[in-house]
Amino acid sequence: MAGDPTGKARLRVVISGPDEVPELIKSLIDSGTKVLSVKMEEPSLYDVFAQLTGSQVQMEGPVQRRPFRRGP
């Protein structure tokens, strides 16, 4: 891969379920890709949000929180 002197890259693929893994790996190998490892992860809450809303949250700069004060 361009920019990586080792030629290695990490590919993240979202699938519907574990039944799709063998077909995905076969497709990668058939296309000439060398698969070194496969790691299954549960989607994070952020992943679910992005998928359901079709958007991603982008934060600019550090988050500043104001201390909670009661009364005037």
Phi and psi in radians as a Rosetta constraint file:
Dihedral C 1 N 2 CA 2 C 2 CIRCULARHARMONIC -1.151 0.35
Dihedral N 2 CA 2 C 2 N 3 CIRCULARHARMONIC 2.408 0.35
Dihedral C 2 N 3 CA 3 C 3 CIRCULARHARMONIC 1.553 0.35
Dihedral N 3 CA 3 C 3 N 4 CIRCULARHARMONIC -0.255 0.35
Dihedral C 3 N 4 CA 4 C 4 CIRCULARHARMONIC -2.056 0.35
Dihedral N 4 CA 4 C 4 N 5 CIRCULARHARMONIC 1.915 0.35
Dihedral C 4 N 5 CA 5 C 5 CIRCULARHARMONIC -1.109 0.35
Dihedral N 5 CA 5 C 5 N 6 CIRCULARHARMONIC -0.359 0.35
Dihedral C 5 N 6 CA 6 C 6 CIRCULARHARMONIC -1.454 0.35
Dihedral N 6 CA 6 C 6 N 7 CIRCULARHARMONIC -0.292 0.35
Dihedral C 6 N 7 CA 7 C 7 CIRCULARHARMONIC 1.367 0.35
Dihedral N 7 CA 7 C 7 N 8 CIRCULARHARMONIC 0.130 0.35
Dihedral C 7 N 8 CA 8 C 8 CIRCULARHARMONIC -1.649 0.35
Dihedral N 8 CA 8 C 8 N 9 CIRCULARHARMONIC 2.628 0.35
Dihedral C 8 N 9 CA 9 C 9 CIRCULARHARMONIC -2.523 0.35
Dihedral N 9 CA 9 C 9 N 10 CIRCULARHARMONIC 2.739 0.35
Dihedral C 9 N 10 CA 10 C 10 CIRCULARHARMONIC -1.890 0.35
Dihedral N 10 CA 10 C 10 N 11 CIRCULARHARMONIC 2.305 0.35
Dihedral C 10 N 11 CA 11 C 11 CIRCULARHARMONIC -2.083 0.35
Dihedral N 11 CA 11 C 11 N 12 CIRCULARHARMONIC 2.203 0.35
Dihedral C 11 N 12 CA 12 C 12 CIRCULARHARMONIC -1.917 0.35
Dihedral N 12 CA 12 C 12 N 13 CIRCULARHARMONIC 2.157 0.35
Dihedral C 12 N 13 CA 13 C 13 CIRCULARHARMONIC -2.179 0.35
Dihedral N 13 CA 13 C 13 N 14 CIRCULARHARMONIC 2.333 0.35
Dihedral C 13 N 14 CA 14 C 14 CIRCULARHARMONIC -1.742 0.35
Dihedral N 14 CA 14 C 14 N 15 CIRCULARHARMONIC 2.189 0.35
Dihedral C 14 N 15 CA 15 C 15 CIRCULARHARMONIC -2.166 0.35
Dihedral N 15 CA 15 C 15 N 16 CIRCULARHARMONIC 2.883 0.35
Dihedral C 15 N 16 CA 16 C 16 CIRCULARHARMONIC -1.288 0.35
Dihedral N 16 CA 16 C 16 N 17 CIRCULARHARMONIC -0.585 0.35
Dihedral C 16 N 17 CA 17 C 17 CIRCULARHARMONIC -2.975 0.35
Dihedral N 17 CA 17 C 17 N 18 CIRCULARHARMONIC 3.006 0.35
Dihedral C 17 N 18 CA 18 C 18 CIRCULARHARMONIC -1.120 0.35
Dihedral N 18 CA 18 C 18 N 19 CIRCULARHARMONIC -0.310 0.35
Dihedral C 18 N 19 CA 19 C 19 CIRCULARHARMONIC -1.116 0.35
Dihedral N 19 CA 19 C 19 N 20 CIRCULARHARMONIC -0.413 0.35
Dihedral C 19 N 20 CA 20 C 20 CIRCULARHARMONIC -1.466 0.35
Dihedral N 20 CA 20 C 20 N 21 CIRCULARHARMONIC -0.208 0.35
Dihedral C 20 N 21 CA 21 C 21 CIRCULARHARMONIC -1.061 0.35
Dihedral N 21 CA 21 C 21 N 22 CIRCULARHARMONIC -0.876 0.35
Dihedral C 21 N 22 CA 22 C 22 CIRCULARHARMONIC -1.011 0.35
Dihedral N 22 CA 22 C 22 N 23 CIRCULARHARMONIC -0.732 0.35
Dihedral C 22 N 23 CA 23 C 23 CIRCULARHARMONIC -1.166 0.35
Dihedral N 23 CA 23 C 23 N 24 CIRCULARHARMONIC -0.678 0.35
Dihedral C 23 N 24 CA 24 C 24 CIRCULARHARMONIC -1.096 0.35
Dihedral N 24 CA 24 C 24 N 25 CIRCULARHARMONIC -0.822 0.35
Dihedral C 24 N 25 CA 25 C 25 CIRCULARHARMONIC -1.104 0.35
Dihedral N 25 CA 25 C 25 N 26 CIRCULARHARMONIC -0.734 0.35
Dihedral C 25 N 26 CA 26 C 26 CIRCULARHARMONIC -1.065 0.35
Dihedral N 26 CA 26 C 26 N 27 CIRCULARHARMONIC -0.733 0.35
Dihedral C 26 N 27 CA 27 C 27 CIRCULARHARMONIC -1.104 0.35
Dihedral N 27 CA 27 C 27 N 28 CIRCULARHARMONIC -0.712 0.35
Dihedral C 27 N 28 CA 28 C 28 CIRCULARHARMONIC -1.115 0.35
Dihedral N 28 CA 28 C 28 N 29 CIRCULARHARMONIC -0.807 0.35
Dihedral C 28 N 29 CA 29 C 29 CIRCULARHARMONIC -1.141 0.35
Dihedral N 29 CA 29 C 29 N 30 CIRCULARHARMONIC -0.745 0.35
Dihedral C 29 N 30 CA 30 C 30 CIRCULARHARMONIC -1.071 0.35
Dihedral N 30 CA 30 C 30 N 31 CIRCULARHARMONIC -0.480 0.35
Dihedral C 30 N 31 CA 31 C 31 CIRCULARHARMONIC -1.498 0.35
Dihedral N 31 CA 31 C 31 N 32 CIRCULARHARMONIC 0.027 0.35
Dihedral C 31 N 32 CA 32 C 32 CIRCULARHARMONIC 1.651 0.35
Dihedral N 32 CA 32 C 32 N 33 CIRCULARHARMONIC 0.136 0.35
Dihedral C 32 N 33 CA 33 C 33 CIRCULARHARMONIC -1.456 0.35
Dihedral N 33 CA 33 C 33 N 34 CIRCULARHARMONIC 2.331 0.35
Dihedral C 33 N 34 CA 34 C 34 CIRCULARHARMONIC -1.581 0.35
Dihedral N 34 CA 34 C 34 N 35 CIRCULARHARMONIC 2.031 0.35
Dihedral C 34 N 35 CA 35 C 35 CIRCULARHARMONIC -1.616 0.35
Dihedral N 35 CA 35 C 35 N 36 CIRCULARHARMONIC 2.041 0.35
Dihedral C 35 N 36 CA 36 C 36 CIRCULARHARMONIC -1.577 0.35
Dihedral N 36 CA 36 C 36 N 37 CIRCULARHARMONIC -0.630 0.35
Dihedral C 36 N 37 CA 37 C 37 CIRCULARHARMONIC -2.791 0.35
Dihedral N 37 CA 37 C 37 N 38 CIRCULARHARMONIC 2.799 0.35
Dihedral C 37 N 38 CA 38 C 38 CIRCULARHARMONIC -2.303 0.35
Dihedral N 38 CA 38 C 38 N 39 CIRCULARHARMONIC 2.325 0.35
Dihedral C 38 N 39 CA 39 C 39 CIRCULARHARMONIC -2.279 0.35
Dihedral N 39 CA 39 C 39 N 40 CIRCULARHARMONIC 2.196 0.35
Dihedral C 39 N 40 CA 40 C 40 CIRCULARHARMONIC -1.672 0.35
Dihedral N 40 CA 40 C 40 N 41 CIRCULARHARMONIC 2.345 0.35
Dihedral C 40 N 41 CA 41 C 41 CIRCULARHARMONIC -2.318 0.35
Dihedral N 41 CA 41 C 41 N 42 CIRCULARHARMONIC 2.526 0.35
Dihedral C 41 N 42 CA 42 C 42 CIRCULARHARMONIC -1.310 0.35
Dihedral N 42 CA 42 C 42 N 43 CIRCULARHARMONIC 2.531 0.35
Dihedral C 42 N 43 CA 43 C 43 CIRCULARHARMONIC -1.160 0.35
Dihedral N 43 CA 43 C 43 N 44 CIRCULARHARMONIC 2.524 0.35
Dihedral C 43 N 44 CA 44 C 44 CIRCULARHARMONIC -1.390 0.35
Dihedral N 44 CA 44 C 44 N 45 CIRCULARHARMONIC 2.941 0.35
Dihedral C 44 N 45 CA 45 C 45 CIRCULARHARMONIC -1.039 0.35
Dihedral N 45 CA 45 C 45 N 46 CIRCULARHARMONIC -0.661 0.35
Dihedral C 45 N 46 CA 46 C 46 CIRCULARHARMONIC -1.108 0.35
Dihedral N 46 CA 46 C 46 N 47 CIRCULARHARMONIC -0.742 0.35
Dihedral C 46 N 47 CA 47 C 47 CIRCULARHARMONIC -1.039 0.35
Dihedral N 47 CA 47 C 47 N 48 CIRCULARHARMONIC -0.753 0.35
Dihedral C 47 N 48 CA 48 C 48 CIRCULARHARMONIC -1.139 0.35
Dihedral N 48 CA 48 C 48 N 49 CIRCULARHARMONIC -0.767 0.35
Dihedral C 48 N 49 CA 49 C 49 CIRCULARHARMONIC -1.022 0.35
Dihedral N 49 CA 49 C 49 N 50 CIRCULARHARMONIC -0.848 0.35
Dihedral C 49 N 50 CA 50 C 50 CIRCULARHARMONIC -1.091 0.35
Dihedral N 50 CA 50 C 50 N 51 CIRCULARHARMONIC -0.664 0.35
Dihedral C 50 N 51 CA 51 C 51 CIRCULARHARMONIC -1.226 0.35
Dihedral N 51 CA 51 C 51 N 52 CIRCULARHARMONIC -0.745 0.35
Dihedral C 51 N 52 CA 52 C 52 CIRCULARHARMONIC -1.240 0.35
Dihedral N 52 CA 52 C 52 N 53 CIRCULARHARMONIC -0.645 0.35
Dihedral C 52 N 53 CA 53 C 53 CIRCULARHARMONIC -1.620 0.35
Dihedral N 53 CA 53 C 53 N 54 CIRCULARHARMONIC -0.297 0.35
Dihedral C 53 N 54 CA 54 C 54 CIRCULARHARMONIC 1.278 0.35
Dihedral N 54 CA 54 C 54 N 55 CIRCULARHARMONIC 0.305 0.35
Dihedral C 54 N 55 CA 55 C 55 CIRCULARHARMONIC -2.468 0.35
Dihedral N 55 CA 55 C 55 N 56 CIRCULARHARMONIC 2.907 0.35
Dihedral C 55 N 56 CA 56 C 56 CIRCULARHARMONIC -2.124 0.35
Dihedral N 56 CA 56 C 56 N 57 CIRCULARHARMONIC 2.598 0.35
Dihedral C 56 N 57 CA 57 C 57 CIRCULARHARMONIC -1.579 0.35
Dihedral N 57 CA 57 C 57 N 58 CIRCULARHARMONIC 2.229 0.35
Dihedral C 57 N 58 CA 58 C 58 CIRCULARHARMONIC -2.019 0.35
Dihedral N 58 CA 58 C 58 N 59 CIRCULARHARMONIC 2.228 0.35
Dihedral C 58 N 59 CA 59 C 59 CIRCULARHARMONIC -1.830 0.35
Dihedral N 59 CA 59 C 59 N 60 CIRCULARHARMONIC 2.437 0.35
Dihedral C 59 N 60 CA 60 C 60 CIRCULARHARMONIC -1.954 0.35
Dihedral N 60 CA 60 C 60 N 61 CIRCULARHARMONIC 2.128 0.35
Dihedral C 60 N 61 CA 61 C 61 CIRCULARHARMONIC 1.255 0.35
Dihedral N 61 CA 61 C 61 N 62 CIRCULARHARMONIC 3.110 0.35
Dihedral C 61 N 62 CA 62 C 62 CIRCULARHARMONIC -1.252 0.35
Dihedral N 62 CA 62 C 62 N 63 CIRCULARHARMONIC 2.595 0.35
Dihedral C 62 N 63 CA 63 C 63 CIRCULARHARMONIC -1.399 0.35
Dihedral N 63 CA 63 C 63 N 64 CIRCULARHARMONIC 2.230 0.35
Dihedral C 63 N 64 CA 64 C 64 CIRCULARHARMONIC -1.902 0.35
Dihedral N 64 CA 64 C 64 N 65 CIRCULARHARMONIC 2.189 0.35
Dihedral C 64 N 65 CA 65 C 65 CIRCULARHARMONIC -1.921 0.35
Dihedral N 65 CA 65 C 65 N 66 CIRCULARHARMONIC 2.359 0.35
Dihedral C 65 N 66 CA 66 C 66 CIRCULARHARMONIC -1.566 0.35
Dihedral N 66 CA 66 C 66 N 67 CIRCULARHARMONIC 2.469 0.35
Dihedral C 66 N 67 CA 67 C 67 CIRCULARHARMONIC -1.142 0.35
Dihedral N 67 CA 67 C 67 N 68 CIRCULARHARMONIC 2.495 0.35
Dihedral C 67 N 68 CA 68 C 68 CIRCULARHARMONIC -1.328 0.35
Dihedral N 68 CA 68 C 68 N 69 CIRCULARHARMONIC 2.240 0.35
Dihedral C 68 N 69 CA 69 C 69 CIRCULARHARMONIC -2.193 0.35
Dihedral N 69 CA 69 C 69 N 70 CIRCULARHARMONIC 2.423 0.35
Dihedral C 69 N 70 CA 70 C 70 CIRCULARHARMONIC -1.749 0.35
Dihedral N 70 CA 70 C 70 N 71 CIRCULARHARMONIC 2.509 0.35
Dihedral C 70 N 71 CA 71 C 71 CIRCULARHARMONIC 1.400 0.35
Dihedral N 71 CA 71 C 71 N 72 CIRCULARHARMONIC -3.098 0.35
